[in-house]
Every structure is written in C-alpha cells, then in structure tokens.
Amino acid sequence: MSLTDRVLHLAYDPGVTPREGGLPGLSVLKDVVSSINLYGIIAVVGALAVSLAVWAWGHFTGGHNAEANGKKGAVVSAGAALGLGAANGIVAFFSALGSQVH
C-alpha cells in the first residue's frame, strides 16, 4: 500500500472510538463533572428565587423595569435548569447521531 493510499484511508477512517479504561482517572473526572453540574443546579435554584422575588417586587411597587428583568431572569433560570438536567441526554443523543455519520 502506497503512502497516498494510507493517508486517504486515514482521512476516511481514523479508527478512533470512545472507550472506557484508556486513561486513568476517568471515575474522578466523572465525579468532578457531576459535582459541577450539581453546583450549577444549586446556583440556578438561587437565581430563580432571586428572579421571582425581583419580579414580584417590581410588580407590587410599579417598577416595570424590575418586573421585566425578573421575568427574564426566571425564563433564563428555567432554561439553564433544563439544559443542566438534560445535558447527559443531549450529549448522548448527538454522540449517537454523530457515530452514524460515515
């Protein structure tokens, strides 16, 4: 097989697939990422509580700008919670979809 044929073969199929056990520390990395996700969810709960309080305060005091910012914060917090909760599923879905590309 010539060098050109080898390079073309590598361009089409490098032979790389995800595999557990290739490097040490995978369980530690999973624990770190899970902890970051947990901290993110806790932060979102706090942000949602503050946003809802600002929304209510703006509504009852006539502060339309504060009310609008509270609404925006509540929607962004809900979106962040959705993203954090669905992160594993989103990555798994697109990883499976990407593995079907040939």
Chimera marker file (.cmm) of the C-alpha trace (Angstrom):
<marker_set name="trace">
<marker id="1" x="0.000" y="0.000" z="0.000" r="1" g="1" b="0" radius="0.5"/>
<marker id="2" x="1.464" y="3.343" z="-1.009" r="1" g="1" b="0" radius="0.5"/>
<marker id="3" x="1.761" y="6.357" z="1.277" r="1" g="1" b="0" radius="0.5"/>
<marker id="4" x="-1.015" y="8.174" z="-0.589" r="1" g="1" b="0" radius="0.5"/>
<marker id="5" x="-3.371" y="5.233" z="-0.111" r="1" g="1" b="0" radius="0.5"/>
<marker id="6" x="-2.563" y="5.119" z="3.617" r="1" g="1" b="0" radius="0.5"/>
<marker id="7" x="-3.226" y="8.852" z="4.038" r="1" g="1" b="0" radius="0.5"/>
<marker id="8" x="-6.520" y="8.592" z="2.150" r="1" g="1" b="0" radius="0.5"/>
<marker id="9" x="-7.537" y="5.618" z="4.274" r="1" g="1" b="0" radius="0.5"/>
<marker id="10" x="-6.773" y="7.572" z="7.473" r="1" g="1" b="0" radius="0.5"/>
<marker id="11" x="-8.732" y="10.556" z="6.163" r="1" g="1" b="0" radius="0.5"/>
<marker id="12" x="-11.826" y="8.392" z="5.862" r="1" g="1" b="0" radius="0.5"/>
<marker id="13" x="-11.454" y="6.094" z="8.872" r="1" g="1" b="0" radius="0.5"/>
<marker id="14" x="-9.037" y="7.106" z="11.615" r="1" g="1" b="0" radius="0.5"/>
<marker id="15" x="-10.263" y="4.207" z="13.795" r="1" g="1" b="0" radius="0.5"/>
<marker id="16" x="-10.907" y="6.320" z="16.880" r="1" g="1" b="0" radius="0.5"/>
<marker id="17" x="-13.881" y="5.392" z="19.065" r="1" g="1" b="0" radius="0.5"/>
<marker id="18" x="-14.762" y="6.311" z="22.656" r="1" g="1" b="0" radius="0.5"/>
<marker id="19" x="-13.590" y="3.640" z="25.077" r="1" g="1" b="0" radius="0.5"/>
<marker id="20" x="-13.531" y="3.446" z="28.851" r="1" g="1" b="0" radius="0.5"/>
<marker id="21" x="-10.357" y="2.418" z="30.628" r="1" g="1" b="0" radius="0.5"/>
<marker id="22" x="-7.938" y="4.053" z="28.208" r="1" g="1" b="0" radius="0.5"/>
<marker id="23" x="-6.654" y="6.602" z="30.695" r="1" g="1" b="0" radius="0.5"/>
<marker id="24" x="-6.539" y="6.593" z="34.476" r="1" g="1" b="0" radius="0.5"/>
<marker id="25" x="-8.769" y="8.930" z="36.436" r="1" g="1" b="0" radius="0.5"/>
<marker id="26" x="-11.968" y="8.559" z="34.437" r="1" g="1" b="0" radius="0.5"/>
<marker id="27" x="-14.054" y="7.972" z="37.569" r="1" g="1" b="0" radius="0.5"/>
<marker id="28" x="-12.535" y="11.082" z="39.164" r="1" g="1" b="0" radius="0.5"/>
<marker id="29" x="-13.347" y="13.148" z="36.082" r="1" g="1" b="0" radius="0.5"/>
<marker id="30" x="-16.929" y="11.867" z="36.113" r="1" g="1" b="0" radius="0.5"/>
<marker id="31" x="-17.216" y="12.828" z="39.794" r="1" g="1" b="0" radius="0.5"/>
<marker id="32" x="-15.842" y="16.318" z="39.103" r="1" g="1" b="0" radius="0.5"/>
<marker id="33" x="-18.232" y="16.930" z="36.201" r="1" g="1" b="0" radius="0.5"/>
<marker id="34" x="-21.175" y="15.599" z="38.238" r="1" g="1" b="0" radius="0.5"/>
<marker id="35" x="-20.243" y="17.945" z="41.082" r="1" g="1" b="0" radius="0.5"/>
<marker id="36" x="-20.012" y="20.905" z="38.699" r="1" g="1" b="0" radius="0.5"/>
<marker id="37" x="-23.463" y="20.004" z="37.379" r="1" g="1" b="0" radius="0.5"/>
<marker id="38" x="-24.813" y="19.860" z="40.945" r="1" g="1" b="0" radius="0.5"/>
<marker id="39" x="-23.324" y="23.268" z="41.792" r="1" g="1" b="0" radius="0.5"/>
<marker id="40" x="-24.848" y="24.639" z="38.600" r="1" g="1" b="0" radius="0.5"/>
<marker id="41" x="-28.281" y="23.332" z="39.524" r="1" g="1" b="0" radius="0.5"/>
<marker id="42" x="-27.990" y="24.795" z="43.032" r="1" g="1" b="0" radius="0.5"/>
<marker id="43" x="-26.947" y="28.152" z="41.545" r="1" g="1" b="0" radius="0.5"/>
<marker id="44" x="-29.935" y="28.050" z="39.194" r="1" g="1" b="0" radius="0.5"/>
<marker id="45" x="-32.290" y="27.464" z="42.122" r="1" g="1" b="0" radius="0.5"/>
<marker id="46" x="-30.843" y="30.560" z="43.804" r="1" g="1" b="0" radius="0.5"/>
<marker id="47" x="-31.056" y="32.603" z="40.610" r="1" g="1" b="0" radius="0.5"/>
<marker id="48" x="-34.662" y="31.542" z="40.097" r="1" g="1" b="0" radius="0.5"/>
<marker id="49" x="-35.577" y="32.510" z="43.665" r="1" g="1" b="0" radius="0.5"/>
<marker id="50" x="-33.968" y="35.940" z="43.264" r="1" g="1" b="0" radius="0.5"/>
<marker id="51" x="-35.584" y="36.470" z="39.857" r="1" g="1" b="0" radius="0.5"/>
<marker id="52" x="-39.019" y="35.589" z="41.163" r="1" g="1" b="0" radius="0.5"/>
<marker id="53" x="-38.535" y="37.932" z="44.120" r="1" g="1" b="0" radius="0.5"/>
<marker id="54" x="-37.487" y="40.772" z="41.775" r="1" g="1" b="0" radius="0.5"/>
<marker id="55" x="-40.453" y="40.030" z="39.527" r="1" g="1" b="0" radius="0.5"/>
<marker id="56" x="-42.872" y="40.186" z="42.489" r="1" g="1" b="0" radius="0.5"/>
<marker id="57" x="-41.202" y="43.283" z="43.947" r="1" g="1" b="0" radius="0.5"/>
<marker id="58" x="-41.370" y="45.061" z="40.591" r="1" g="1" b="0" radius="0.5"/>
<marker id="59" x="-44.993" y="44.109" z="40.142" r="1" g="1" b="0" radius="0.5"/>
<marker id="60" x="-46.131" y="45.326" z="43.558" r="1" g="1" b="0" radius="0.5"/>
<marker id="61" x="-44.075" y="48.532" z="43.564" r="1" g="1" b="0" radius="0.5"/>
<marker id="62" x="-44.886" y="49.550" z="39.997" r="1" g="1" b="0" radius="0.5"/>
<marker id="63" x="-41.304" y="49.123" z="38.857" r="1" g="1" b="0" radius="0.5"/>
<marker id="64" x="-41.916" y="47.888" z="35.341" r="1" g="1" b="0" radius="0.5"/>
<marker id="65" x="-38.209" y="47.580" z="34.568" r="1" g="1" b="0" radius="0.5"/>
<marker id="66" x="-37.613" y="45.429" z="37.651" r="1" g="1" b="0" radius="0.5"/>
<marker id="67" x="-40.650" y="43.328" z="36.775" r="1" g="1" b="0" radius="0.5"/>
<marker id="68" x="-39.398" y="42.769" z="33.229" r="1" g="1" b="0" radius="0.5"/>
<marker id="69" x="-35.919" y="41.869" z="34.476" r="1" g="1" b="0" radius="0.5"/>
<marker id="70" x="-37.403" y="39.444" z="36.983" r="1" g="1" b="0" radius="0.5"/>
<marker id="71" x="-39.378" y="37.747" z="34.216" r="1" g="1" b="0" radius="0.5"/>
<marker id="72" x="-36.265" y="37.496" z="32.038" r="1" g="1" b="0" radius="0.5"/>
<marker id="73" x="-34.270" y="36.063" z="34.919" r="1" g="1" b="0" radius="0.5"/>
<marker id="74" x="-36.955" y="33.466" z="35.631" r="1" g="1" b="0" radius="0.5"/>
<marker id="75" x="-37.040" y="32.345" z="31.995" r="1" g="1" b="0" radius="0.5"/>
<marker id="76" x="-33.240" y="32.192" z="31.761" r="1" g="1" b="0" radius="0.5"/>
<marker id="77" x="-33.074" y="30.250" z="35.030" r="1" g="1" b="0" radius="0.5"/>
<marker id="78" x="-35.668" y="27.781" z="33.782" r="1" g="1" b="0" radius="0.5"/>
<marker id="79" x="-33.726" y="27.341" z="30.535" r="1" g="1" b="0" radius="0.5"/>
<marker id="80" x="-30.496" y="26.794" z="32.437" r="1" g="1" b="0" radius="0.5"/>
<marker id="81" x="-32.179" y="24.183" z="34.638" r="1" g="1" b="0" radius="0.5"/>
<marker id="82" x="-33.491" y="22.442" z="31.523" r="1" g="1" b="0" radius="0.5"/>
<marker id="83" x="-30.027" y="22.444" z="29.962" r="1" g="1" b="0" radius="0.5"/>
<marker id="84" x="-28.290" y="21.184" z="33.085" r="1" g="1" b="0" radius="0.5"/>
<marker id="85" x="-30.841" y="18.458" z="33.663" r="1" g="1" b="0" radius="0.5"/>
<marker id="86" x="-30.808" y="17.328" z="30.042" r="1" g="1" b="0" radius="0.5"/>
<marker id="87" x="-27.038" y="17.580" z="29.499" r="1" g="1" b="0" radius="0.5"/>
<marker id="88" x="-26.419" y="13.818" z="29.588" r="1" g="1" b="0" radius="0.5"/>
<marker id="89" x="-29.302" y="13.100" z="27.226" r="1" g="1" b="0" radius="0.5"/>
<marker id="90" x="-28.327" y="15.851" z="24.791" r="1" g="1" b="0" radius="0.5"/>
<marker id="91" x="-24.714" y="14.675" z="24.609" r="1" g="1" b="0" radius="0.5"/>
<marker id="92" x="-25.760" y="11.021" z="24.297" r="1" g="1" b="0" radius="0.5"/>
<marker id="93" x="-28.233" y="11.858" z="21.518" r="1" g="1" b="0" radius="0.5"/>
<marker id="94" x="-25.760" y="13.822" z="19.420" r="1" g="1" b="0" radius="0.5"/>
<marker id="95" x="-22.959" y="11.358" z="20.103" r="1" g="1" b="0" radius="0.5"/>
<marker id="96" x="-25.140" y="8.513" z="18.812" r="1" g="1" b="0" radius="0.5"/>
<marker id="97" x="-26.179" y="10.651" z="15.860" r="1" g="1" b="0" radius="0.5"/>
<marker id="98" x="-22.565" y="11.515" z="15.097" r="1" g="1" b="0" radius="0.5"/>
<marker id="99" x="-21.479" y="7.872" z="15.237" r="1" g="1" b="0" radius="0.5"/>
<marker id="100" x="-23.889" y="7.137" z="12.373" r="1" g="1" b="0" radius="0.5"/>
<marker id="101" x="-22.075" y="9.509" z="10.016" r="1" g="1" b="0" radius="0.5"/>
<marker id="102" x="-19.858" y="7.658" z="7.555" r="1" g="1" b="0" radius="0.5"/>
<link id1="1" id2="2" r="1" g="1" b="0" radius="0.2"/>
<link id1="2" id2="3" r="1" g="1" b="0" radius="0.2"/>
<link id1="3" id2="4" r="1" g="1" b="0" radius="0.2"/>
<link id1="4" id2="5" r="1" g="1" b="0" radius="0.2"/>
<link id1="5" id2="6" r="1" g="1" b="0" radius="0.2"/>
<link id1="6" id2="7" r="1" g="1" b="0" radius="0.2"/>
<link id1="7" id2="8" r="1" g="1" b="0" radius="0.2"/>
<link id1="8" id2="9" r="1" g="1" b="0" radius="0.2"/>
<link id1="9" id2="10" r="1" g="1" b="0" radius="0.2"/>
<link id1="10" id2="11" r="1" g="1" b="0" radius="0.2"/>
<link id1="11" id2="12" r="1" g="1" b="0" radius="0.2"/>
<link id1="12" id2="13" r="1" g="1" b="0" radius="0.2"/>
<link id1="13" id2="14" r="1" g="1" b="0" radius="0.2"/>
<link id1="14" id2="15" r="1" g="1" b="0" radius="0.2"/>
<link id1="15" id2="16" r="1" g="1" b="0" radius="0.2"/>
<link id1="16" id2="17" r="1" g="1" b="0" radius="0.2"/>
<link id1="17" id2="18" r="1" g="1" b="0" radius="0.2"/>
<link id1="18" id2="19" r="1" g="1" b="0" radius="0.2"/>
<link id1="19" id2="20" r="1" g="1" b="0" radius="0.2"/>
<link id1="20" id2="21" r="1" g="1" b="0" radius="0.2"/>
<link id1="21" id2="22" r="1" g="1" b="0" radius="0.2"/>
<link id1="22" id2="23" r="1" g="1" b="0" radius="0.2"/>
<link id1="23" id2="24" r="1" g="1" b="0" radius="0.2"/>
<link id1="24" id2="25" r="1" g="1" b="0" radius="0.2"/>
<link id1="25" id2="26" r="1" g="1" b="0" radius="0.2"/>
<link id1="26" id2="27" r="1" g="1" b="0" radius="0.2"/>
<link id1="27" id2="28" r="1" g="1" b="0" radius="0.2"/>
<link id1="28" id2="29" r="1" g="1" b="0" radius="0.2"/>
<link id1="29" id2="30" r="1" g="1" b="0" radius="0.2"/>
<link id1="30" id2="31" r="1" g="1" b="0" radius="0.2"/>
<link id1="31" id2="32" r="1" g="1" b="0" radius="0.2"/>
<link id1="32" id2="33" r="1" g="1" b="0" radius="0.2"/>
<link id1="33" id2="34" r="1" g="1" b="0" radius="0.2"/>
<link id1="34" id2="35" r="1" g="1" b="0" radius="0.2"/>
<link id1="35" id2="36" r="1" g="1" b="0" radius="0.2"/>
<link id1="36" id2="37" r="1" g="1" b="0" radius="0.2"/>
<link id1="37" id2="38" r="1" g="1" b="0" radius="0.2"/>
<link id1="38" id2="39" r="1" g="1" b="0" radius="0.2"/>
<link id1="39" id2="40" r="1" g="1" b="0" radius="0.2"/>
<link id1="40" id2="41" r="1" g="1" b="0" radius="0.2"/>
<link id1="41" id2="42" r="1" g="1" b="0" radius="0.2"/>
<link id1="42" id2="43" r="1" g="1" b="0" radius="0.2"/>
<link id1="43" id2="44" r="1" g="1" b="0" radius="0.2"/>
<link id1="44" id2="45" r="1" g="1" b="0" radius="0.2"/>
<link id1="45" id2="46" r="1" g="1" b="0" radius="0.2"/>
<link id1="46" id2="47" r="1" g="1" b="0" radius="0.2"/>
<link id1="47" id2="48" r="1" g="1" b="0" radius="0.2"/>
<link id1="48" id2="49" r="1" g="1" b="0" radius="0.2"/>
<link id1="49" id2="50" r="1" g="1" b="0" radius="0.2"/>
<link id1="50" id2="51" r="1" g="1" b="0" radius="0.2"/>
<link id1="51" id2="52" r="1" g="1" b="0" radius="0.2"/>
<link id1="52" id2="53" r="1" g="1" b="0" radius="0.2"/>
<link id1="53" id2="54" r="1" g="1" b="0" radius="0.2"/>
<link id1="54" id2="55" r="1" g="1" b="0" radius="0.2"/>
<link id1="55" id2="56" r="1" g="1" b="0" radius="0.2"/>
<link id1="56" id2="57" r="1" g="1" b="0" radius="0.2"/>
<link id1="57" id2="58" r="1" g="1" b="0" radius="0.2"/>
<link id1="58" id2="59" r="1" g="1" b="0" radius="0.2"/>
<link id1="59" id2="60" r="1" g="1" b="0" radius="0.2"/>
<link id1="60" id2="61" r="1" g="1" b="0" radius="0.2"/>
<link id1="61" id2="62" r="1" g="1" b="0" radius="0.2"/>
<link id1="62" id2="63" r="1" g="1" b="0" radius="0.2"/>
<link id1="63" id2="64" r="1" g="1" b="0" radius="0.2"/>
<link id1="64" id2="65" r="1" g="1" b="0" radius="0.2"/>
<link id1="65" id2="66" r="1" g="1" b="0" radius="0.2"/>
<link id1="66" id2="67" r="1" g="1" b="0" radius="0.2"/>
<link id1="67" id2="68" r="1" g="1" b="0" radius="0.2"/>
<link id1="68" id2="69" r="1" g="1" b="0" radius="0.2"/>
<link id1="69" id2="70" r="1" g="1" b="0" radius="0.2"/>
<link id1="70" id2="71" r="1" g="1" b="0" radius="0.2"/>
<link id1="71" id2="72" r="1" g="1" b="0" radius="0.2"/>
<link id1="72" id2="73" r="1" g="1" b="0" radius="0.2"/>
<link id1="73" id2="74" r="1" g="1" b="0" radius="0.2"/>
<link id1="74" id2="75" r="1" g="1" b="0" radius="0.2"/>
<link id1="75" id2="76" r="1" g="1" b="0" radius="0.2"/>
<link id1="76" id2="77" r="1" g="1" b="0" radius="0.2"/>
<link id1="77" id2="78" r="1" g="1" b="0" radius="0.2"/>
<link id1="78" id2="79" r="1" g="1" b="0" radius="0.2"/>
<link id1="79" id2="80" r="1" g="1" b="0" radius="0.2"/>
<link id1="80" id2="81" r="1" g="1" b="0" radius="0.2"/>
<link id1="81" id2="82" r="1" g="1" b="0" radius="0.2"/>
<link id1="82" id2="83" r="1" g="1" b="0" radius="0.2"/>
<link id1="83" id2="84" r="1" g="1" b="0" radius="0.2"/>
<link id1="84" id2="85" r="1" g="1" b="0" radius="0.2"/>
<link id1="85" id2="86" r="1" g="1" b="0" radius="0.2"/>
<link id1="86" id2="87" r="1" g="1" b="0" radius="0.2"/>
<link id1="87" id2="88" r="1" g="1" b="0" radius="0.2"/>
<link id1="88" id2="89" r="1" g="1" b="0" radius="0.2"/>
<link id1="89" id2="90" r="1" g="1" b="0" radius="0.2"/>
<link id1="90" id2="91" r="1" g="1" b="0" radius="0.2"/>
<link id1="91" id2="92" r="1" g="1" b="0" radius="0.2"/>
<link id1="92" id2="93" r="1" g="1" b="0" radius="0.2"/>
<link id1="93" id2="94" r="1" g="1" b="0" radius="0.2"/>
<link id1="94" id2="95" r="1" g="1" b="0" radius="0.2"/>
<link id1="95" id2="96" r="1" g="1" b="0" radius="0.2"/>
<link id1="96" id2="97" r="1" g="1" b="0" radius="0.2"/>
<link id1="97" id2="98" r="1" g="1" b="0" radius="0.2"/>
<link id1="98" id2="99" r="1" g="1" b="0" radius="0.2"/>
<link id1="99" id2="100" r="1" g="1" b="0" radius="0.2"/>
<link id1="100" id2="101" r="1" g="1" b="0" radius="0.2"/>
<link id1="101" id2="102" r="1" g="1" b="0" radius="0.2"/>
</marker_set>
